[in-house]
Amino acid sequence: MLLHTSLLATVLGRALRRHAWGMLAAVLFLNVMHWMRHSALDWGDARDSLSLLLIYLGLAMLLEYKRLRDAEDASAAAEDGR
């Protein structure tokens, strides 16, 4: 079901709306901790930050997809119960 472009856009939009600040905070925290330890940031840190963003976005999209499916299942069950 995730192959539909509109569903993918919906899940991506919902994930970014709910989790964007958390993603930015995680990247900021990672970079601040590295800066405090090494007093420098390099290309490896940029790679690590991008990896963290992609992992966080993937997990957020899975959570939103599950929420969307649960809402569809609940509405279908409510219609069947009528």
Secondary structure by P-SEA (a helix, b strand, c coil): ccccaaaaaaaaaaaaaccaaaaaaaaaaaaaaaaaacccccaaaaaaaaaaaaaaaaaaaaaaaaaaaaaaaaaaaaaaac
